[in-house]
Structure formats: C-alpha cells, structure tokens
Amino acid sequence: MPVLAALGAAGGSLALAGHLGTDRPIWWLREANGLFAVSPFLILAFIRERDDGARRTVRLAALLLALGWLVLAPELRTGGLHWGCRLLLPLYPLMATLAASTIGRWWESKPPWRRTGATLIGACLALALALQLWSLHLLFRRVAFSAALNDAVMRRPESAVIAVGWFLPQELAHVFYNKQIFLAADPREVEFLPATLRRAGETQALQLQARPGAPPPDPGATAPQARPAAPGVQVFADGLNFISVEMRAIPL
C-alpha cells in the first residue's frame, strides 16, 4: 500500500515541478498529460487490500474502458490542450470512489499504518489540489490573452478580418457577429481574398497572422500586452510562449 501511494505522490511531484519549472507551460502540458498527471491520488484506486466484488467490478470496468481507448485511439487519449484525459473522463468518478474507499480503510487501520497512510494520502491530495490550482492559473492567463485580442479587433474600424491560422476564427468568437471573419487556410487564399473583398466594396481589411512560440512577457507583467513589432503591426503574445498573433491593416 505505501509503495503505490508513494509512487502517486512522486509522480504528482514530478508533474507539478515540470509545470512550475518551465517557461513553456502549454508545451509541457501537451507532453505531460495523463490519467494520473492531474489527479495523483487516483492511484489509490488500485490498492487491493481486503478487496470485494463491488470494488473488483468497478476496477475492471475502469481498466476495460482505459484499454479500449488505448487500442482504438492511442494518439487521442492524452493528446491535445486539455487538463487530464478528456476521453477517459468517465473513469475519474469511478476511480475517485475506489480511492475514497481506500482512504477510509487506511484511516481505520492500526496506528503505524494510519500515520504512514495519512502522510502519503495527504501528499497525494495536496499535490492534486496544487495541480488543479495551477490549471486555473493557466486558464486565466489564456483567457486574458483571448480577451485582449478580441477587444483589440473589436475596436478596429475594419469590418473584414483575414485570419491566417486555423484556430483564429474560433479565438474571435466574441466578435463573430460584428466582423466578417475569413479563414485563410491556404497561402493562396491570402492572395485572392483581398481581391474578393475589394470587389465586394471593402477598402481595407484587418489581417491576423498566428505565430507559434510567443516571446516571453515583460518582467513583472501580469497580463498579456500588445506591443509593436514593426511599423503598423501589433503583436499579441499569450505570455506562455505558446502562440502570438500579429495584427495589421492591409489596404485593398
């Protein structure tokens, strides 16, 4: 029992240290995501002391579901920008139930085991809480970037927006009903879209160019900032070294 709980605490410590120690937390999230990476106390669900039929049934269902996704969608089970395994979301309440049962059994054990169990369980729970708080911190920083970008686009006089980057139209959801947003998924579309808009009577358009790997934020900055990169160009950095967006007006 202590060995498995210690492994959970060690894994959670490494995951949290990786999040806190990198200057590219979103890239780290893509590489370090996993079933236990955000909730290390769930490993307690696999302790089998005084197992009964109900616990075995729940554990078997969880394992079959995880193995099913592992076989059918190996690249989707943990990949993507999400916290934990979104495709294995049904496993979390099942495993949390088993882990809670384990915590109760340890609490009823004799004092030596109780002290050891309380220490390891406390570490797992504290790490899980710290990881969730860190996820909220990342979310608020990402939301601040999105809000700053949408606000800047809304204040621009251009009614047409040429978005060069697959995620930009959905990033601009808040201005969807105020601006005409065109996704330029192919470089050739960047060339003929201005001509199409000119024929439609537009005289100027706003072009947004997505760039991977935003520059680091200014020391002490607490929110994303817009700063000039070249004459007539503004760069919006997410402050997470993940993406940036260049915004400039183009005459038609």
C-alpha positions as CSV (number, residue, x, y, z in Angstrom):
1,M,0.0,0.0,0.0
2,P,2.6,2.7,1.0
3,V,4.6,1.9,-2.1
4,L,1.8,2.6,-4.5
5,A,0.8,5.7,-2.7
6,A,4.4,6.9,-2.6
7,L,4.5,6.4,-6.4
8,G,1.4,8.6,-6.8
9,A,3.0,11.3,-4.7
10,A,6.3,11.0,-6.6
11,G,4.5,11.2,-9.9
12,G,2.4,14.2,-8.8
13,S,5.6,16.0,-7.6
14,L,7.3,15.5,-10.9
15,A,4.3,16.7,-12.8
16,L,3.9,19.8,-10.7
17,A,7.7,20.5,-10.8
18,G,7.6,20.3,-14.6
19,H,4.7,22.8,-14.7
20,L,6.3,25.2,-12.4
21,G,9.8,24.9,-13.7
22,T,9.2,25.5,-17.4
23,D,8.8,28.8,-19.3
24,R,6.6,27.0,-21.8
25,P,3.8,25.5,-19.7
26,I,1.4,24.8,-22.5
27,W,4.0,22.8,-24.4
28,W,4.8,20.9,-21.2
29,L,1.0,20.2,-20.7
30,R,0.9,18.6,-24.2
31,E,3.8,16.3,-23.3
32,A,3.0,15.6,-19.6
33,N,-0.8,15.0,-19.8
34,G,-2.2,11.7,-18.5
35,L,-4.7,10.0,-16.3
36,F,-2.8,10.4,-13.1
37,A,-0.8,13.5,-14.0
38,V,-3.6,15.9,-12.8
39,S,-5.0,13.7,-10.0
40,P,-2.2,11.6,-8.4
41,F,-4.5,10.4,-5.6
42,L,-6.5,8.3,-8.1
43,I,-3.7,5.7,-8.0
44,L,-5.1,4.7,-4.6
45,A,-7.9,3.1,-6.5
46,F,-5.6,0.2,-7.5
47,I,-4.8,-0.9,-3.9
48,R,-6.5,-4.3,-3.5
49,E,-6.3,-4.8,0.3
50,R,-9.5,-6.7,1.5
51,D,-10.9,-6.4,-2.0
52,D,-14.6,-7.3,-2.5
53,G,-16.7,-8.0,-5.5
54,A,-18.0,-4.5,-6.0
55,R,-14.5,-2.9,-6.0
56,R,-13.3,-5.6,-8.4
57,T,-16.2,-4.9,-10.7
58,V,-15.6,-1.1,-10.7
59,R,-11.9,-1.5,-11.2
60,L,-12.4,-4.0,-14.1
61,A,-14.8,-1.6,-15.8
62,A,-12.3,1.2,-15.5
63,L,-9.5,-0.9,-16.8
64,L,-11.5,-2.1,-19.8
65,L,-12.5,1.4,-20.7
66,A,-8.9,2.7,-20.5
67,L,-7.6,-0.3,-22.5
68,G,-10.4,0.3,-25.1
69,W,-9.3,3.9,-25.7
70,L,-5.7,2.8,-25.7
71,V,-6.3,0.4,-28.5
72,L,-8.9,2.4,-30.5
73,A,-7.4,5.9,-30.2
74,P,-3.8,5.8,-28.9
75,E,-3.0,9.3,-30.1
76,L,-6.2,10.9,-28.8
77,R,-6.3,9.5,-25.2
78,T,-4.0,12.2,-23.8
79,G,-3.0,14.5,-26.7
80,G,-4.4,18.0,-27.1
81,L,-4.7,21.1,-25.0
82,H,-6.9,19.8,-22.1
83,W,-6.4,19.0,-18.5
84,G,-6.3,15.3,-17.9
85,C,-7.6,12.7,-20.3
86,R,-10.9,14.1,-21.6
87,L,-11.8,10.9,-23.5
88,L,-11.4,9.0,-20.2
89,L,-13.5,11.4,-18.2
90,P,-15.9,8.7,-17.1
91,L,-13.0,7.0,-15.3
92,Y,-12.5,9.8,-12.8
93,P,-15.6,9.4,-10.7
94,L,-15.2,5.6,-10.8
95,M,-11.6,5.8,-9.6
96,A,-12.3,8.5,-7.1
97,T,-14.9,6.3,-5.5
98,L,-12.3,3.5,-5.2
99,A,-9.6,5.9,-3.9
100,A,-12.0,7.3,-1.3
101,S,-12.8,3.7,-0.1
102,T,-9.0,3.1,0.2
103,I,-8.6,6.2,2.3
104,G,-11.4,5.1,4.6
105,R,-9.8,1.7,5.0
106,W,-6.4,3.1,5.8
107,W,-7.9,5.5,8.4
108,E,-9.4,2.5,10.2
109,S,-6.1,0.6,10.3
110,K,-3.7,0.4,13.2
111,P,-1.8,3.5,14.2
112,P,1.5,2.8,12.4
113,W,-0.3,2.2,9.1
114,R,-2.6,5.1,9.9
115,R,0.3,7.6,10.3
116,T,2.0,6.4,7.1
117,G,-1.2,6.3,5.2
118,A,-2.2,9.8,6.4
119,T,1.1,11.2,5.3
120,L,1.1,9.7,1.8
121,I,-2.6,10.4,1.3
122,G,-2.2,13.9,2.4
123,A,0.7,14.4,-0.1
124,C,-1.4,13.0,-2.9
125,L,-4.4,15.1,-2.1
126,A,-2.2,18.3,-1.7
127,L,-0.5,17.7,-5.0
128,A,-3.8,17.1,-6.7
129,L,-5.1,20.4,-5.3
130,A,-2.0,22.2,-6.3
131,L,-2.2,20.9,-9.9
132,Q,-5.8,22.0,-10.2
133,L,-5.0,25.5,-8.9
134,W,-2.1,25.6,-11.5
135,S,-4.6,24.6,-14.2
136,L,-6.9,27.5,-13.2
137,H,-3.9,29.9,-13.3
138,L,-3.1,28.8,-16.9
139,L,-6.7,29.1,-17.9
140,F,-7.0,32.7,-16.5
141,R,-3.8,33.7,-18.4
142,R,-5.1,32.2,-21.6
143,V,-8.5,33.9,-21.2
144,A,-6.8,37.2,-20.6
145,F,-4.9,36.8,-23.9
146,S,-8.1,35.9,-25.7
147,A,-10.0,38.9,-24.2
148,A,-7.2,41.3,-25.1
149,L,-7.1,40.1,-28.7
150,N,-10.9,40.2,-29.1
151,D,-11.0,43.7,-27.6
152,A,-8.3,45.0,-30.0
153,V,-10.1,43.5,-33.0
154,M,-13.5,44.9,-31.9
155,R,-12.0,48.4,-31.6
156,R,-10.6,48.3,-35.2
157,P,-12.6,50.1,-37.9
158,E,-12.2,47.3,-40.4
159,S,-15.3,45.1,-40.9
160,A,-13.4,42.3,-42.6
161,V,-10.8,40.1,-40.9
162,I,-8.5,37.7,-42.7
163,A,-7.4,35.1,-40.2
164,V,-4.2,33.2,-41.1
165,G,-4.2,30.4,-38.6
166,W,-6.7,27.6,-38.1
167,F,-7.6,28.5,-34.5
168,L,-8.1,32.2,-35.0
169,P,-11.8,32.2,-36.2
170,Q,-12.8,30.3,-33.0
171,E,-10.5,32.6,-31.0
172,L,-12.5,35.5,-32.3
173,A,-15.9,34.1,-31.2
174,H,-16.7,37.3,-29.2
175,V,-16.6,39.5,-32.4
176,F,-18.2,36.9,-34.7
177,Y,-21.4,38.9,-35.1
178,N,-19.6,42.3,-35.5
179,K,-16.9,41.4,-38.1
180,Q,-16.7,39.3,-41.2
181,I,-14.0,36.7,-40.4
182,F,-12.4,34.7,-43.3
183,L,-10.1,31.8,-42.6
184,A,-7.1,31.7,-44.9
185,A,-6.2,28.1,-44.5
186,D,-4.0,28.1,-47.7
187,P,-1.4,30.7,-48.6
188,R,-3.2,31.2,-51.9
189,E,-6.3,32.4,-50.1
190,V,-4.2,35.2,-48.5
191,E,-3.6,36.4,-52.1
192,F,-7.1,36.2,-53.6
193,L,-9.1,37.2,-50.5
194,P,-8.1,40.9,-50.7
195,A,-9.2,41.0,-54.3
196,T,-12.5,39.3,-53.4
197,L,-13.1,41.8,-50.6
198,R,-12.2,44.7,-52.9
199,R,-14.8,43.6,-55.4
200,A,-17.3,43.5,-52.5
201,G,-16.7,47.2,-51.8
202,E,-14.2,46.9,-48.9
203,T,-11.3,49.4,-48.9
204,Q,-9.3,48.0,-46.0
205,A,-9.1,44.7,-44.1
206,L,-7.5,43.5,-40.9
207,Q,-5.1,40.6,-41.2
208,L,-4.3,38.4,-38.3
209,Q,-1.3,36.1,-38.6
210,A,-0.8,33.4,-36.0
211,R,2.8,32.6,-35.0
212,P,3.9,29.7,-32.8
213,G,6.1,30.4,-29.8
214,A,5.3,33.8,-28.4
215,P,8.1,35.9,-27.0
216,P,8.3,35.9,-23.2
217,P,6.4,38.6,-21.3
218,D,8.0,41.6,-19.9
219,P,9.4,41.1,-16.3
220,G,6.7,41.7,-13.8
221,A,3.9,41.7,-16.4
222,T,0.7,40.1,-15.1
223,A,-1.4,40.3,-18.2
224,P,-0.8,39.9,-22.0
225,Q,0.3,43.1,-23.7
226,A,0.1,44.4,-27.2
227,R,3.4,45.8,-28.4
228,P,4.6,47.0,-31.8
229,A,6.9,44.6,-33.7
230,A,7.1,46.6,-37.0
231,P,5.5,49.8,-38.4
232,G,1.8,49.2,-38.5
233,V,2.0,45.8,-36.8
234,Q,0.9,44.8,-33.3
235,V,1.9,41.6,-31.7
236,F,-0.3,39.9,-29.1
237,A,1.7,37.4,-27.0
238,D,-0.1,34.9,-24.7
239,G,2.7,35.2,-22.1
240,L,3.0,31.4,-22.1
241,N,5.5,31.1,-25.0
242,F,2.9,29.1,-26.9
243,I,1.4,31.4,-29.6
244,S,1.4,35.0,-30.7
245,V,-0.8,36.9,-33.2
246,E,0.4,39.7,-35.5
247,M,-2.3,42.2,-36.4
248,R,-2.0,44.7,-39.2
249,A,-4.3,46.6,-41.6
250,I,-3.9,45.9,-45.3
251,P,-5.3,48.4,-47.9
252,L,-7.5,46.9,-50.6
